[in-house]
Amino acid sequence: MSETNEVRWNHLTAAELNVLAERGAVVLLPIGSTEQHGPHLPTGVDDFMAAEVCRRAAHMVGKRTPVVVAPSIPFGLAEHHMLFGGTLTLSLSTLHALLRDLCRSIDRAGFDRILIVNGHGGNMTALHALITELTAELSISVGFTNYFTAGRMVIRETLETQGGLMHACEGETSMVMAALPHLVRTQELDKAVGPAITLPAESADPVYFAVSFRVITESGVAGNGNKATAEKGERILDGCAQALADLLVTRFRRR
């Protein structure tokens, strides 16, 4: 891309971004959340990991498809974590307005393909609805994926105690250990245990009720964070990034 192979939007100049737009680059727009992640992980996990997977995927794609990674959005829908403290949440209307404005800006900057890459389970249904509206409003291609859905297979094959990501669990703790080890409070890992959960957007329950996460787990953890290792985290991050890179090449073609 640039001489330094930089992929991050806010590390590139306007002139470099104009060239990438002319080349038909895909813009990855990571979004996460800022919310409690148990006693052992920082509140920015969902934001940090979505951005990390996007950066890795952009480099993996290389010369096959030019990719730009937009600045990550660190806020999402996190009302269910508010009782723990340390959590920032948006209203649904604010989230949709923010993403709509950003996608319009990316469009006006000359890019015609945007893939929103989500790292927070609480954002899923809101993003599905928004993509339908943006597709009707904009003349460009806009898609949405969860990095943990794209990489579902490698997550399942890597983890020992669970079949998918939960919350502050074996999987998320492993990824933070791999990417940002200095942010893991290792002295608290023995407390990083909670019940198993299914993400609401993936639940087969015929009725949905909004329930505080505090009702589900007193520790703020769902899953078993003390089974995490940096090696598992590296495998998950690379596997999810490769799955995302494959989607960019095979499924996210120009109109």
C-alpha positions in Angstrom: 0.0 0.0 0.0 2.3 2.7 1.2 6.0 2.2 1.3 5.7 0.9 4.9 2.8 -1.4 4.1 0.7 0.6 6.5 -3.0 -0.5 6.6 -4.4 1.8 9.3 -6.5 4.7 8.0 -5.3 7.2 10.7 -1.6 6.3 10.0 -1.9 7.1 6.3 -2.0 10.5 4.6 -5.0 11.8 2.7 -3.1 11.4 -0.6 -2.2 7.7 0.2 -5.9 7.1 1.0 -7.0 8.6 -2.2 -4.7 6.2 -4.1 -6.1 3.3 -2.2 -9.7 4.4 -3.0 -8.8 4.6 -6.7 -7.4 1.0 -6.4 -10.8 -0.2 -5.0 -9.6 -1.0 -1.5 -12.0 -2.5 1.0 -12.4 -0.6 4.2 -12.6 -2.7 7.4 -14.5 -0.8 10.1 -13.9 -2.6 13.5 -16.3 -2.1 16.3 -16.3 -3.4 19.9 -17.4 -2.2 23.3 -16.0 -0.7 26.5 -17.3 -2.9 29.3 -16.4 -4.9 32.3 -14.5 -8.1 31.6 -14.2 -9.7 34.9 -11.5 -9.2 37.5 -8.6 -10.0 35.2 -9.2 -8.3 31.8 -9.4 -4.6 30.8 -12.6 -3.0 29.6 -11.4 -2.6 26.1 -11.2 -6.3 25.1 -13.9 -6.3 22.4 -12.5 -3.2 20.8 -8.9 -4.3 20.9 -9.5 -7.7 19.5 -11.7 -6.6 16.7 -9.0 -4.1 15.6 -6.2 -6.7 16.0 -8.0 -9.3 13.8 -8.7 -6.6 11.2 -5.0 -5.5 11.1 -3.8 -9.1 10.8 -6.3 -9.8 8.0 -5.3 -6.7 6.0 -1.7 -7.8 6.1 -2.6 -11.4 5.2 -4.5 -10.3 2.1 -1.5 -8.5 0.9 -1.4 -7.6 -2.8 -4.5 -9.7 -3.7 -6.9 -7.1 -2.4 -5.9 -3.7 -1.0 -7.4 -3.1 2.4 -7.6 -0.1 4.8 -8.5 -0.6 8.5 -10.5 2.4 9.8 -10.1 3.6 13.4 -11.9 1.1 15.7 -15.1 2.2 17.4 -14.7 1.5 21.1 -18.3 1.8 22.1 -21.4 -0.4 21.5 -24.5 -1.6 23.2 -23.5 -2.7 26.6 -26.5 -1.9 28.9 -26.4 -5.5 30.2 -23.0 -4.8 31.8 -23.8 -1.5 33.4 -24.4 -2.8 36.9 -20.8 -3.9 37.2 -19.5 -0.4 36.7 -16.6 0.5 34.4 -18.9 0.2 31.4 -19.7 2.7 28.7 -22.8 2.2 26.5 -24.6 3.8 23.6 -28.3 3.9 22.8 -29.4 2.1 19.7 -30.2 5.3 17.9 -26.7 6.8 18.7 -24.9 3.6 17.5 -26.8 3.6 14.2 -26.3 7.4 13.7 -22.5 7.0 14.4 -22.1 4.2 12.0 -24.3 5.8 9.4 -22.2 8.9 9.4 -18.9 7.0 9.3 -20.0 4.9 6.4 -21.2 8.0 4.5 -17.8 9.6 5.2 -16.0 6.5 3.8 -18.2 6.6 0.8 -17.5 10.3 0.2 -13.7 9.6 0.6 -14.1 7.5 -2.6 -14.3 3.9 -1.2 -17.0 1.7 -2.5 -16.7 -1.4 -0.2 -17.1 -1.4 3.6 -17.0 -4.4 5.9 -18.0 -3.7 9.5 -16.2 -6.2 11.7 -17.8 -6.6 15.1 -16.1 -7.9 18.3 -19.1 -7.6 20.7 -22.0 -10.0 21.0 -24.4 -7.2 22.1 -24.0 -5.4 18.8 -25.0 -8.2 16.6 -28.7 -7.7 16.0 -28.4 -3.9 15.8 -25.7 -4.3 13.1 -27.9 -6.7 11.0 -30.7 -4.1 11.0 -28.3 -1.2 10.1 -26.8 -3.0 7.2 -30.2 -3.5 5.6 -30.8 0.3 5.9 -27.4 1.3 4.7 -27.7 -1.0 1.7 -30.9 0.8 0.7 -29.4 4.3 1.4 -25.9 4.1 -0.1 -24.8 3.2 -3.6 -21.8 1.2 -2.3 -21.4 -2.3 -0.9 -21.7 -2.5 2.9 -21.4 -5.8 4.8 -21.1 -7.0 8.4 -19.4 -9.9 10.1 -18.4 -10.9 13.6 -14.7 -11.9 13.7 -15.6 -14.7 16.0 -18.3 -16.0 13.6 -15.9 -15.9 10.6 -13.4 -17.8 12.8 -15.8 -20.1 14.5 -14.0 -23.3 13.4 -10.6 -22.3 14.6 -12.1 -21.1 17.9 -13.9 -24.4 18.4 -10.8 -26.4 17.6 -8.5 -24.4 19.8 -10.4 -24.1 23.1 -10.5 -26.9 25.6 -13.4 -25.9 27.9 -15.9 -24.2 25.5 -17.1 -24.4 21.9 -17.1 -20.7 21.2 -16.3 -17.3 22.7 -18.2 -16.3 25.8 -17.1 -13.4 28.0 -13.7 -12.9 29.6 -13.4 -16.6 29.0 -10.8 -19.0 27.9 -10.9 -17.6 24.4 -10.9 -13.9 25.1 -8.3 -14.2 27.9 -6.1 -16.2 25.6 -6.3 -13.5 22.9 -5.4 -10.7 25.3 -2.5 -12.8 26.6 -1.2 -13.1 23.0 -1.8 -9.5 21.8 -1.6 -7.4 24.9 -0.2 -9.5 27.7 0.6 -6.6 30.0 -3.1 -5.9 30.3 -3.9 -9.3 31.9 -4.2 -9.2 35.7 -2.6 -12.6 36.1 -3.0 -12.5 39.9 -6.8 -12.5 39.4 -7.0 -15.5 37.0 -8.2 -17.9 39.7 -11.3 -15.8 40.0 -11.9 -15.8 36.2 -14.6 -18.4 36.2 -18.3 -18.2 35.5 -21.2 -20.2 33.9 -21.4 -21.1 30.3 -23.6 -18.9 28.1 -24.8 -18.6 24.5 -24.8 -15.2 22.8 -28.4 -13.8 22.7 -28.1 -13.4 18.9 -27.3 -17.1 18.5 -29.7 -18.4 21.1 -32.4 -20.9 20.2 -34.6 -19.7 23.1 -38.1 -18.8 21.7 -38.4 -15.8 24.0 -35.9 -13.0 24.5 -35.7 -11.0 27.7 -33.2 -8.2 28.5 -31.3 -9.5 31.5 -28.4 -7.9 33.3 -25.2 -9.8 33.1 -25.0 -9.5 36.9 -27.9 -11.9 37.1 -26.0 -14.5 35.0 -22.6 -14.2 36.7 -21.4 -12.5 39.9 -17.8 -12.5 38.7 -18.6 -10.8 35.4 -17.1 -13.9 33.6 -18.8 -16.4 31.4 -16.6 -19.4 30.8 -13.2 -20.3 32.3 -10.6 -17.7 31.9 -8.0 -19.5 33.9 -7.6 -22.1 31.2 -6.2 -19.5 28.8 -2.8 -19.4 27.2 -1.0 -17.0 24.9 -0.5 -19.9 22.5 -4.2 -20.5 22.2 -4.7 -16.8 21.7 -2.2 -16.5 18.9 -3.9 -19.4 17.1 -7.3 -17.9 17.5 -6.2 -14.4 16.4 -4.4 -15.7 13.3 -7.2 -18.2 12.5 -9.9 -15.5 12.7 -7.8 -13.1 10.7 -7.2 -15.7 8.0 -11.0 -16.4 7.9 -11.6 -12.7 7.5 -9.0 -12.4 4.8 -10.6 -15.3 2.9 -13.9 -13.6 3.1 -12.4 -10.4 1.6 -11.0 -12.3 -1.4 -13.9 -14.7 -2.0 -17.1 -13.1 -0.8 -16.6 -9.3 -0.8 -16.2 -8.6 -4.4 -16.8 -5.3 -6.1 -20.2 -4.7 -7.6 
